[in-house]
Amino acid sequence: MSRPRTSVFLYPWDVLGDPDAPHRIAELGVQQVTLAAAYHSTRALTPRHPRHRVITARHSAVLYPPSAGHWAGHRMRPRPQAWLPSADPWHEAAEALSAAGLDVHSWVVLAHNSLLGQEHPDVQVRNAYGDGYPWALCVARPEVLRYAVALAAEAGARPGAAGTELESCGWYGLAHLHAHDKIAGVPLGGAAGYLMSLCFCGTCRAGYAGLGADPDELRRAVRAGLGPGWAGERGPGPDDRSGEWAEVERLLGADAAALTLSWRREVASGFQRAVVAAVRAAAGAAGFQVLLHADPAPHRCGANVGVDPVDVLAHADGVVLPCTGGAAEREAVLGPFGGRRHVDGRTPGGRRAVIAANLTIVSGMGGSPHTLAADAAHAVELGATELRLYHAGLACDADLAAVRKALSAG
């Protein structure tokens, strides 16, 4: 197998204060780093850092100084980080990585922001029971679109970035991995997860009505469909892709299911097109690359947003796809994009579409670095043109050694 272009994910705090980090990353055999520029709250290990072992990012933040002029007049605006001593962590880390011969792309989280959701309850996704999700911004809301367009332009096109990868660039829902999470007591499958992620805020209710549905009747239908789940009955699980949408149709009814998906696809596509256009306009450079973290099942939501493969490649330069599962999961995720790539293989800018397989390399987080060579080869056979490795800053030394071995064998 000829080795595809490979990038690892990093946080700025993996690099700042560790002079050996850039060289260590370059020695893995990768060509690129996808460096977080706007990220959600997290607690992260830094296993090799000479000054610390745990970083606590207390809230969603941008990892650079936001421009006051850029955000003038915005009701929603990002909060800068306050847990690193640097005034511009992203820039300092990017410069160090570039000096080691690595290309740097920005990594931007959009619709997942617990801080803004708490500060602006009206923009939260609101489920059929009236519960708000502070971590999930409803992308149908005009103010959320305005915020995301501004954030993507500023955080995505950072000086020194050759491209950007946009995470949660679309619908976010129930799944969150919240601090001290306690929602696993009822085993909701993927179909019930979709129903629990449907939004009934005022904007979405108007959207359903515009497609001919009575929003109150639709909400009652969603609650009725969820009833078996609360009783302990479970449909296809989150990894059973083949039957997931059929189960949604069974629980909600085919017509109602189709209507909700129609609304969500229309909103998400418009949101993505506006965001991608804003990044391109801010970057200016013709070769600046814009990728979306995505899933080929349009009803899915979260960090990897559901998309239509043909539609998304009509405006983005490519996608980053979750490929951590086994062979069957990789086939289900890469297959729809592999077929699209072989039809014409070109984006609107004339470049070959990037189909990046995202493989987890952290053993403690369910990754399999020791099978990376075989998993990557399989992904390439299925149409992947590049690899993404999550996450070089979190991986232990043994995991990184396995990555070096796998990439050197390519």
Phi, psi and omega in degrees: 000125172289137187287121177285160175302134187229138176233147174249149174275142177215157167258152177304326182289348173287340186252315184298129180083359178236091184297341180275346188299312182301315180295321179299319179292317180298325181292345177295336183099017179267162179253347191215154170237133172260105194255124184299126177247328175221118192219159179276172178297146181197162168238121190230140172283149170231082194298337185243003186290135183288348185245340183205166178237341180224133173244131176248108174271105195289337181205166174302138186201161168265143186257043178199166178280114180292149182278125178298321180294322180298327185258007179300132179085358179271129174289319177259128179213151184286154176262133176287154179291156180223015184250359175243143184289340183288144174285335181218076184302319182298314183296316181297316179294319180298319179297317180295320180291320178297321179296338177271007176090015183258138170287147181236127173243149179277156181233117191233123176264129188252292190273002179251103183205097183294325181296310180292325177297322178288322181286334183229076184303334183291344182259003179290147163299133182235118188282182185293346178263358181091001180284135175270148176250096184301334182280349188240112177275132181285115185284356174278346182283130181303324181290330176289318177300316181298318178298313184295320178299315180293319180294314181298321180295317184281312184280327183288316185262051177294144173304128182100349179272138177264355180180180179217154173237124187256117179261150182050044178269067184160208186290136169245151185219221187294314184300131185211330192057052182293157177304130181052052186295136182225042181252006184273002182295328173253119186283077177288131175275189182296323181293313178295327176298323177295314179298322179287348179261352177294135184263139177235035172291174183301321180294317181288323176300317177296324178295317177297318180297322179295338177265005174102006181262150169274114185302325180290319177295321179296320179295320177296322179294322178296315179298318179296320179295330180278346183308312180301327180295319179293336178277354178103359176279141185229132174272200179304137182285178185297338180258001179269078188294326189297325184252007189295309183290324176300324178290323175300315180296323179293318183286323188254339188097139187299318183292314180294321178299315180297322180294315179298319181292324178299314179298313184292323179292319179298314180297311184297318180297316178296319178300312182295318180297318180294318181293313181298317179298322180294319178297314181299319180295320180289322182289319179077317184294137183295328184269006181294128188260132179238115179243151176246136169286121195214168176222136185284358174268108189301337183278350183282154180217166181128209179298319177258098189283145177292133181220163167269124185304320180291317183295314186293325180280000173278345180228336178260162179277352179161189185222156171246120190246139180288115185232031183285335182291191180283192184300319182295321178294317178298319179297318181293326183276316184277331185308307181299327180277328176298318178296319179296321183297325184278352177289305177221336172069013184236143173272171178303333179280000178091356180272156175293134182298139176271123174243095187262125177271122182265113183245131179279130183246010180260109183303320182290349178248024177087007180279170182223071181298334183284347174249018185301316182301313181290319180295319179293319179298319178295318179298320179295320177300328181275358176117359178294135178258341179217169176237147169236136182241120181250113013209125188293334178284334184267342186286147176282173182299320180295322177296316180293325177297320177295324177294314179302317180296315181296316183286329178289338180276351184286000000 
